[in-house]
Structure formats: structure tokens, C-alpha cells
């Protein structure tokens, strides 16, 4: 034991197979054949720009001692076992360890990122799982049996890239069923209490580490090497470049870091962070002005003002300025400046991978991030309090010996478990200490949809009285929904904010209109050009509250449309926003929009949702279609059950389909999720991404009969019954 109280001594003798594992260095992997058509880009996408400001990545710093710290963690575990009277067991026939001869038998040829992950799985993964489980979880058990696992679990859809994200380190539990996936005999050896704790840990933290596995290529190797530039101070926080909007208050509380950093007990990360009097957030920094393209002095000054004055100020009537200079300043602060689209340099892929991996770690609340592309890798540590990613130096997998790959990754598995268990215990203690409020929370009436805006001065209101009276006469005869549909259809810029889960946009994404509104048909026939500036009454805002469906066309979100009308009223309207990311998804989305446009021009109304238009992200590659909320789907009304409707509702659906067929459209996807029914009994049919205009009358008749069968209960869950 060292003088400072830590172990960090190298054990004198080890079982042969264990020593071979610790010294294992894989052969150099070679890419063989055409690995496919997936682009060699980082898996960065729309959501990665929209993390809450308290959860977003602010700094990237080096931690060159990390590999040795992880190897020292293995030595500490072995010596701790001896001090507790548990000798290191010999490898037996029951041990789950990959023999060295078997490990060396795999040919070092890979075709894509998935094969890189599987080569790792076939060579040392299960040996690392077993040894790390013995040292960190079950030192009293004299056998090498895994409670951890390296596994490929297919998660939610993501845009294709040169990195595979379905590999991860987990506990050996099935999250949905709660059943363990351990070898026979291990649960009995661990005992009921330990098994219950591990089960709860697995349910709360499905992943113990975030893994990015890349294919063997010059591009992925370049990205890992280029991370040195970021650790040297070249990283800037990534968020949407729209300037001029009011910030959203943070809604997230960062989860705790581990009390004792298990891989660096002498130098915990909290000691590497410079102490400050208060949290450093994006609100107090002016990153936007340095990341924006070159513009006029006035625009640069505006971006600085927006970042400096993040919290909106409220003026009383007596404080409202009346001078023309002040009025122009207020007007300037309400203007919105969308970002300028620029080409993405090669080095930008490095920032994208770092930001995307950080966002994944935030969503799964993991600390360790592994970047591996066959012959090279880096290990990252996510420090939540300082919002910093610490990166190891570049690891040459086949050649580095201090430590070698085998021992390094045993320490990696141990660190992943110990860190997660530490934070799991902290969270349980916080939950047990939480006290219910003594005073009952009063019921707050919901905010009405219409809120008159009283920010204009008396002079301004008098000056614009004639114009306001003329516009108000229209509002008086129109409902709020009609007004918002009409005005949103005339605006060409949509600002999209994401506000759910760990997302709370620091600044919104700017989407420019590429397809006019169909409810009613208004606006220009040609897509507008992106302007430098949009006033408050020239754009509208969409706040995404949840993603409720993920399909072949993209992700559908429940959202609120907010805008200030030409009369100064602030209105909101519940809508659905469907985002498409890949070229294939966007082609389907454009086809769906064209079907809606055809139905609208054919006079079909009331039985399809209102479409506010088609929009494209100025900064990214996303596309969005905005539709009204047509009610609840029959799938949600009758989950896993037969559809049971009244005779009038059944007749309304059949009449709607007959009208759609009369316009020359066959839906091609008649299912309960695509049939809507609102509280007033009004029906609607949606999702026309598979529809066509060339079907025969016989095909339409068969679809009509299929709908009739569905309404009569012939469809349950996802199955048809004859």
C-alpha cells in the first residue's frame, strides 16, 4: 500500500490465463471489401443541439493518466481481495474466460463498425466481464463468472453514420422483464439482497458506459487524432445559431457525480476544476458571437447583447420608454436573425462526434464514454458539475503496452460499475431524504390561449390605432384557431424549440418554408429566400413537448405553436410536428405533403388535418411538416383491443375514405394509428406517406372493405383477423 493510503501495487503472481488476458494486445485490424453505402460521417443530428444549458457540454480537457489509472484500479482490486482474505482464484472449467488460443484464432479482418464491435466481443469482452465482476462485485466468489456484459442492443433509430452505437456495457439483466441473464449458479452465490440491488441498478441505469464503435478507416482515425485539438482549447459549445430570441429557463437539475472517482482516487475530477463562486453556464458566456459567421457590426453587437442579457426584463408602465431611440432599440431586440448555412469542414466531424456522444451520455446518465475504431481508441470521462469531458490520450490498441489492452479494459468495466453504483446509492439516499410538502399546492387555473400583449407604450398604441382597429375587425369574426392558421401560413420562418426529457433549447432551430400552407392555401408559390432578419410578426415558434411516434417518415412530436398576431395578440395552438432526417425520410415526407396538397386542391376539407406547410432546417439536414392536432388515434382509444365505435362514427370514417378515394387517392396504410377521433366526434385520416394517385377502382374498393373490417373489430393490436 502506498504512503498516501492507496494500493496501486502490481501483484507478484497471477494465474496464467489471467496474465495472458492482462497482456493481450489484439492484432492490427484490416478493413476488407466494400463496407456498404453508409456515409463516413459522425452520428450528429437535430436533437444534439438542444440539450438543457445545465447539461450541455462546455469544455473538453485532457486526462493523460486515465489509462494508467484504470490499470491501477485492477491492481487495487486484486490486492484488496487478498487483504480481505479472498485469494485470487485459479481459472477452472467453470470460469467464463476466453482462452488465449481461442482469442488468437480470430482473423483480423473487419468490414464495418458492427464487425469491429463483434471482433472485440469474440476476443476479450467476456473475459473482461468476468474478471471485472469478480474484482468489483463478487470478490467472495472463487470463480470467474460475469455479472456484467458487453452487448449489442438495438435502440431507437438514428441517422446512418460510420459509427455503431448499439454496443454498450450493462448489467446482466433484461430491463423489460427484470430477469437475470447470468450463468447458472451465480445468482445463488450472490444472494437475494445483492441480486435485488443489482436488478434495481440495471433498471435505473440500463447502460453503464456509452460506446461509439467506428469502422476501420482513415476518417475515423482522423477524428480520434483530431480530438487533441479540442483538448488544447479548440472546442466551443454547440447549439443552434439563431440569435435574438428570449432564452428559456433551465428545467433540469444535473445528476450527481460519483463521490469517489474510482479510477483516480488521488486526483478526483472535482479537484481538477477551478472553483467558482457560481455555476458557469452558457447564459454568462458569449460563445454565440465567436461562432457566428462574419456579419455587420450591428448584428455582432446584437448577438453579444442577447447572450449577455439572457434573462428577459419586465418593465412597468412608468418605466416604459417613449423616445424614438428606445422604441427602435426594443424593436431591434425582438428581431430574430437566423444562422447562415455554411459548408461543414472535415474537422467539424470531430466536434459533432464529441457533442453527440455527450448527448447520448446525458440521456443514459453514464460517466464513461468509449471511442473505438479498431486500431485506435480514446476513453472519456463526463464530469457533470463542470460540464467537462476529460479525454485520454490516443491509445494505439495493437501496440501500447503500458497498460496493454486487456488490463486496461478490465479496469474500464470495473470503473463503469463502481461509478454507476456510487451514483445509484447517492440517488437512493436523496430519495429517502425527500420530505413531502407541508403546505398543499394550490390549484392553478390553466393559462388562457389568448393573452393581450401590453408591452407597447401609450404613444405607440395611439400611433398604430387605425391599423389595429382594421385588423381587430377581422379577429372579431374569426376564431383564435382560424387567426393562427391564417397568420402562420403567411410566415416563412419557424423557430423550433425542444422542451422535454433532457432537452430545453438554448436557442431555437431556424426552419425556412419550402412548401406553402394548405389550411387554407396561402402564401407564395415559390419557396422564399432566407433573410437576414425577421421581426416578431414575421415568424412563429414551435415548442416540441414529446415524441409520440417514430416511423419510416421520421419522428412525430406533440407541439405548441406560438405567435404574436398582427394585432399584437399572443396565441397558441396545439399541433403535430413531424421531423425527417435522412434523404429517404425526406422524400417520403415530401410525397406526403404532395398528397395533402392534392387533396386540398381537390376540395377535400374537414376529414384531413390542416397542414401549415413544409419547412427545412437552415443549419442541419432536417425537414419538418407542421399539422394540426386532429384528435386521438384509434390505437390510443382502443390499445390492444378491438375497435368499438358508434354507428355514426363508423359511418363518418367510411364517408371520409370515400371522399378521399373520390379525389383519386388510395391511402395504402389503413391502420388504427392513422385514424383520428376528437372529443366532438369529428373524424380525420392522416399519414399519407404511402398513398398513391394511380390505383385502380378495384384497389380502392378493397381498401374501403379493409377499413370497414377494421371498424367492425377485425384488427387488434397489430394483427388482422378474418
N, C-alpha and C positions, 0 to 999 in steps of 0.2 A: 504494500500500500504506500502511496506517495505521501510526502510530508504534509500536503495540503488536504489530506483526507480522502483522496480519490484512489482508485485501484490502478488502472492503466498499465498493468504489468503483463508481459507476454507469458502465457502458461508454458511450462517446460516441455511437457509431452502431451500429445493428443492422439486419439485413435487414428489409424492410418487413413481411413476414408474421410474423416473429418479434416485432417491436414490437407488431403488432396483437394477437398472442396474449398478450403480457405485459400489455397494456392492456385486455384483454377483460373486460367485466362483463356477465353474462347478464341478460336481461330478467326482470322480476318474473313468477314463475310463478303461474298461477291454477288452482285445483282445479276441474275440470269434471265434472259429473254425480255420480251415486252411486258412491262408490269401493268399495262392497261391504259385506259384513256383518262383516268383521274388526274386533274391538274396538279402540278407541283407547286402548290401554294399552301400557306398557313391556314388553319381552320378558323379564321376570324370571320365573324358575321354580325348581323344587326344588333343583337342583344348585348354584345360585349362592350358597347359604348354607353350603356345605360345603367351601370351599377350605381347604387347609392353612394353619395360622396364620402361617407364614413367607411365604406367597404372597398372603394376603388383603389387601384394601385397608384402610389405616389412616387416610390423610389425603387431602384434596383441597385444593390450593392454587392460587393464580392465577399465571399467567405471561403478563402483558400484552404482552411484547415478542416473543412467539413468531411472529406473522405477519411482522413485520419481519425477524426472524432467518432465517426461511425464504426471504424475498425476497433477503436479503443473501447467502444460500448460492448463489443463482443468479448474482448478480454475481461472487462469488468464483470460481465455476466458469468463467465466461466469461473473466475476466482471467487465471485460471490457465492456460487453453488458450493465450492469447496469449503468456504468459511462457514456455511450453514450445514455442513456435514453431508452434502449431496455430491458424491464423486461423479465425474463426467462418465456417463455410461459408454460401454463398448457398442459398436454397431452390430446388430443382430439381424436375424432373418425377418423379424417383425418390424424393423426400422424402415421408415419411408424415406430412403435416401437413394438418389440415383448413383449407381456405381460409376467410378471413373471410366471404366472400359466402355460402358454403355454411353456415357456422356460424350466421349471422344468419337463415337461411331457415327454421329450425325454429319452429313455432308454440309459444308459451309456455303450453301447456295440458297439465295432467297429471291423471291420475285416481287414482293410488295411489302407494305408495312405490316400486314397481318402475318405474313410468313416470318418476319423479323420477331414479332411477339411470340409466335409459336416455337421458333428455334430457342428462344430464351426459356420458354415453358418446358421444352423437352430436355434441356441440358441441366439447368441448375435451379429452376423455380421451386420444385417440390423439396429439394434438399434445403434451400434457404428457409422455406416454410417450416420444416420440421425442426431444424436447429434453432431458429429464432423462437419458435413456440416453446421449446424446452428451456431456453435461457430466460425468456421474458415472462412466460405464463405459467409453466408447469415444471419448475426445477425439481420438484419432489418425485416426478415420474421418471423412472430409469429406462426410458425408451424414447426414440426419435419419432414422434408422432405429430402430425401437423394439426394445429388449431387455426392456422392462417392459410390463405390460399391466394395464388396468382391466377386470375380467371378472366376469361373474355365473356362479358355480359353485354348483350346488345341493348343500348339505351335508346334515348329519343333520337329522332332523325336530325342530322346535321349536314350542312353542305359538304360535298366531296372535297377532299384535300389530300395531300401527301402524308398525312399523319393519321394514325389509327388511335381512337380514343376509348375503345371498348374494353381495354385491358385495365385491370386495377388490382390492388391488394385489398383483401377483405377477410373478415372472419368467416369460418366455415359454417355459415347458417344461411338458410333460404329466407330472405326477408319477408316474402309474402306469407309463407306458411309457418315460419318460425322453427322449422325442422332443422336439425343439425346435419351437416354433411361430413362428419368426422368418421374416421375409420372405427371399426368395431372395437369396443373395449375402452376407448379414450374417454367417452362421457362418464363411464362408471369410475374411472380413475380420477377424473377431475372432481366429481361430486356434484350434487344438486345445486348447492349455493353458487359455486364457480360457474356452472353451466348457465344458471339463470342470469348472472351478471354479464356473462359473455353474450348471451342472447339479447339482453337489453341494449348492450353496447352495439351489437350488429344492427339492431332495429333503428337506433338513433343515428348511427354513423355507418351507412352501408359501405362506404369506401374509406379506407384508412390512408390512402395516398392517391394523388391524381397522377395519371401516367399519360404521356404523349409519346407514342411509338412511331417513328418515322421510317420511311423506306431508305434503302442504301442508295444515296445519290449525292452529287456534288451540291445540289441546292440545300438539302437538309444539313449536310456537313457545314456548308457556309453559314447557315442560320445559327448553329451551335457555336461556331467560332466567332461569329459577329456579336454574340452576347457579351464579349469582353468590352465592346464599345459602350454597351448600356451600363455595365458596372463601373465604367470610368466616368459616368456622369452624362451619358448621351440619351438617357430615357426621359421622355416627357409624358405626363398623364394623357391618356387617350379618352376623349369624349366627343360628342357631336360639336361641330364648329359653328353652329348657329349662334349669332350674337344679338343681344337686345331684349331677350325675354326675361321675365321675372323668375328668380330661382325658386325651386321647391325645397321646403324644409326637409331635412333628413328625417326619415321614418324608421331607421334601423339602429339597433344597438349592437355594436360589434361583439361577437362572442369572445370568451377569454382565451388567452394563450396559456400554454402549459406553465405551471408554476416552476417546475424544474426542467429545463431543457435537457432531455436525456442524452443527447449526443454532444453536448458541450457544457458540462456542469460547471467548469471553472469560469467560462465566459458566456453567461446566458445572454440571449439576444437583447433583453431589456437593458443590459449594460453597454451594448454597442450603440444604442440610440441616444442621441443628445437630449438631455432633459429640457423640457419647455414648460412654460407657465400654463399653457393651454394647448389643446389639440390643434395640430396643424391640419387644415382642411383645404380643399380646393377653393373654398369661399374666401380665404385670406391670401391666395396666391394669384398671380397674373399670368398663368400659363397660356391662356387663350390668345393674348396679344402676341406672344412669341411664336405660336404655332400657326397663326393665320398667314395667308399669302399677303404679299405687299399690296397695300391699298393707299388711299388718300390719308392725309394727316387726320382728317375729321373722323374717318372710320376707325383708325387706330386708337384715337382718343376715346371714342365711344366704347370700344371693346374693353379698354382699361377701366372706364367708369363702371361698366356692367360688372366686371369681376371685382372691383373694389367695393361697390355698394350692392352686395349680394342680397341683403335683407331689404325688402321694399319698405318705404317710409309712408306713413299715413299723415295727411295734412288735415287740419281742421279748417272750417270756413274762414276764420280770421287769418289763417296762415297762408291762404291760397294767394299766390302772386297774381298781379293783374298786368304787369308790364309786358310789352310785346316780346322783350328778350326772354323773360321767364316762360312765357307761353310757348315760344319756339323751342326752348330747352326741354320742356315737358313733352312736347310733341316728338322731339328727337329721341328721347329716351323710350318712347313707345314704339319706335320703328324697329323692324326686325331685319337683320342682314343675314341672308343665307350664305353658306360656305361656297367657295369656288371649287369646282371639280378639277382635280389635277391627276396626272399620271402617278402611279404608285411605283417608287423606285424599288430596286431589288432588296435593299437593306430594310425597307419598311416591313417586309415579311417577318423580320426578327421581332419588331415591336408587336406586330399582330399576334404572333405565337405566344409571346410573353403575356400580353393582355388577355388573350383568350384562355390560356391555361390558368391565369389568376382568377378569371371569372368562373371557370369550372370549379376551382378550389373553393371559391366563396360559396357557390351553390351547394357543394357537398360538405363544406366546412372541414376541409383537410388542410394539413400543415405542409406535408412533403409533396413536392412536385418533381416527377422524374421525366427528363427529356432524353430519349434514347433513339438512336438511328442506326443501330447495328454495330458499327465500329467506334462510335463516339457517343458520349452522354454527358449530361450535367445533372446535378441534383440541386433543387431549390428548396428553400425554407420560407414559408409565408408567415410573416410576423404581423399579426392583426392590429396591435396597438399603434405601431408606427406606420402601418400600411406600406411595408417594405418587403420586397422579395430579395432574399440573400441567395446568391448563386455560387456553387463550387467552381473551381477552375475546370477547363475542358479535360475530360477523362478519356484517355486513349485506351479503349476497352481491351484490345488484344495484347497491349504492350506494357501498361502500367503495372508495377509490382508492389508499390507501397501506398496503399494496400492493393492486393490483387482483386479481381472482380468478385470471386466467391465470398471472401470475407467481408468485402465492402457491402455486398447485398444482404448478407445475414444481418449486419448492423442496420441496414436500411429497413428491413422488415421489423426488427426489434424497435427501432425508433418510431416507426409508424404506429405500432401497437401502443407503446408506452406513452407517446404524446396523446393519442386519442383517449386512452384510459384516464390519463391525468385530467383532461378537459371534461370527460364524461363525469368524473367524480365531482368536479367543480360545479357543473351544471346541476347535478342532483342535489348538492348542498344548497345551491341558490334556490332551487325549487322548494326544498324543505323549509327554508327560512322565510319564504314569501308568506306574508300575512294578508288575509282578506281585508278590504277597506272597511273601516268602522262606519263611515257615513255612506248610505246608499247613493248611487249615482243617479242624479235626476234625469228624467226622460227629456230629451231634446227633440223638439219638432224638426222634421226634415226641412232643409233649406229649399224655399220655392225655386222653381226653374227660372223665373223672371226676376232679375234684380236690377232696378233702375240705377244707372251709374250717375253718381253725384260729384264727380271729380272736376267738372268744369266750373270755372268762375262765373259769377253773375254776368260780367261783361261778355264773356264768350257765349253764354246762353242767349243773351239778347241779340248778339250779332248774328247768330245762326237760327233765330226763332222761325223765320219764314221757311227755311229749308226743313227744319224739324217738323213743323206743322204739316208740310206737304207729305213727308214720309210717314208721319204718325197716322194720317188718314188711311194709308194702306195697311198699317199694322192693326188698326182697329177692326178692320173687316176680315183680316186673316188670323188664323190661329197661330200660336207660337211655333208649332211644328212646321206649318206652311212657310212662315217667315224664315226660319232657319234653313229649310230645304232650299228656298229660293236664293237666299243670300250666300249660302255655302256653295251653291252651284255657280256663282259668279266670281268666286275667289280661286286663284290659281296656285296658292301656296298653302300646304297643310303641314303644320308642325306636330310631330308625333312624339309623345312622351310615354314612357313605360313606367308604370307605378304599381307593382305587385312583387311579392316574394322579396328577393334581394335587389330588385330594380327600382330606381327612383331617379329619373334622368336629371343629370346635372344641367344639361341643355338639350333641347329637343332636336330631333332629326328633321331636316327640311325635305319635304316631298313636293315636287313640282307636278302640276297636272299634265297628263298626256292623253286623257280621254274625258270628254265633256260630261256634265251631269245629265242623267236621264230622268230626273224626277223633279220638276219637268225638264224637258230638253232645253237647256240654256247654255250660254257661253259660246266662245268662238269654236269654229270647226277645226282649226289648226292648233296644235299644242303651242303654248306661249313660250317665249324665251325667258330664261332666268334673269330677273332684275337684281340690281344691287341692293335695293331697299324696298320693304313692304310696310305700309302703315298698319295700325291695329285693325282697321276696317277693310284691309286687303288680304287678310289671311284668317285661318281658323285653326284651332288646336284640337288634337285628338289625344285623350288620355286613355291608354290601354290598361284595363283593370285585371284581366286574366286571359289566359289562353285556354279555350274550352274544346278545341278540336285541332288535330294535326292530321292532314290528309295529303293526297297526291298533289294538290294545288298549293299547299303551304299551311301556315298556321292561322287559325281564326281566333280573334280576340273580341271580348266584350269591351266596349269603349264608350266614352262620353265625348261628344262633340261640343266644343265651347267656342262661342264667337260673340263679338260685340257688333250689333246691327248698325245700320246707317243712322238710326235714331239715337244711338247711344245705349240701348238696352243690352244686357248681358244674358244670353240664352244658352241653354244646354239641351242636348238631345241624345238619347241612347242609340248607339249604332253598333255595327259589327265591322271590324277591320280585318281583312284577310291579307296576309303578307306572303309573298312568293319570293324565293331566294335564288334558285337555280334557273338556268335558261329553260329547262323543260317545264318547271313550275310556272314561270312567267308566260310561256307560250300557252299553257292551259288557262292561266288567268286572263290573258288577252282574248282567248277564244270564248271564255265565259262572259267577258264584258261584251263581246260582239253579239252573243246570243241575246243578252239583255237589251242591247241596242236595237236588235232586230225586232224583239217583242214590243219594245216601247214604240218604235216607228210603225208597228202594225196595229197600234191602238190597244194593246193588252195592258190593263191597269187594274190595280186592286188585288190581284192574285199573285203578283210577284213583288219582291221587296224593292223599295226605292234605292236607286243607285246614284250616289253623289259624284261618282267619277272614278277614273283610273289615274294613279299617281306613281311617280318614280323617285326613289331616293337620290338626292343630288350627290351625296358623298359616297354611298355604297352601291351595291348591285341589287337592291331590293325593289319590289314593286308592290303596290297596295291598291286594293279595291275597297271602297267605303260604301256600306249598305245600311239601310235602316234595320232596326230590330223588329222582325216580323212576328215575334211570339216564341212560344216554347215548341220544341220539336216533339213529334210523337214518340221518339225514343226516350226523351226525358219524362214525358207524361206517362208512358207505359214501359218502364225499364224492365226488360226481360219478360214481358207479358204480352199477351195478345192485345191488339188494338181494339178498343171498345169505344165507339163513337155513337152519337145520336144520329138519327136518320137525316136530320138537316145538315149536320156536319159532314156526314158521308156524302150527301148529295153535293155539298159545296166543293169538296175535293174533286169529285168526278167532273163537275161542271168546269172547274179551273183547268183540269187536264184537257178537257175537250176544247176549251178556248186556246190553250197552248198548241194543241195539235192543229187547230184551225188556222193558226198563224204559221204553220209549216214546220214546227219544231218538235222533235222527239227527244225526250229528256234523257233516256238511256241509263238512269241511275235512280229508279224509284225505290226508295227505302224510307223507313221512319225518320232517320235524321234529316231528311230533305223535305219533310212535310211539316209545316208550322201551323199552330193554332193559338190565337191570342185569347185574352180573358173575355173579349166581347164575342167570341165565336167566329171571328174572321180567319179565313184560311189563307195560306200562301205556300208556294212551291219555290224552292231555291236550289242552288248548286247546279248550274248548267255547264260545268266544265267538260262534261262528256256528251253534251247534246249535239245534234246534227240537224241539218236542213235538207237532207237528201233521202230521208226514209220514205218507204212506200206506205200506202194506206194500210196495208196488212200489218206492217210492223207497228204502226201507231195503234191499231186495234188490239194487237197482242199486249202492248204496253198498257193500254186502257184496262184490259182484263186483268193484268197483273196488279194494277192499282186497286181494282175492285176486290181482288182476292186478299190483298194486304188489309184493306179496310174491314174485311169480313173476318180477320183474325188468322189468316194463313201464314203470317210472318211473326216469329217470336225470336227475340234476341237478334241473331244474325243469320237465321235459317228460315227457309221456306218450307211449308208443309202442304202437301197436296191432299 
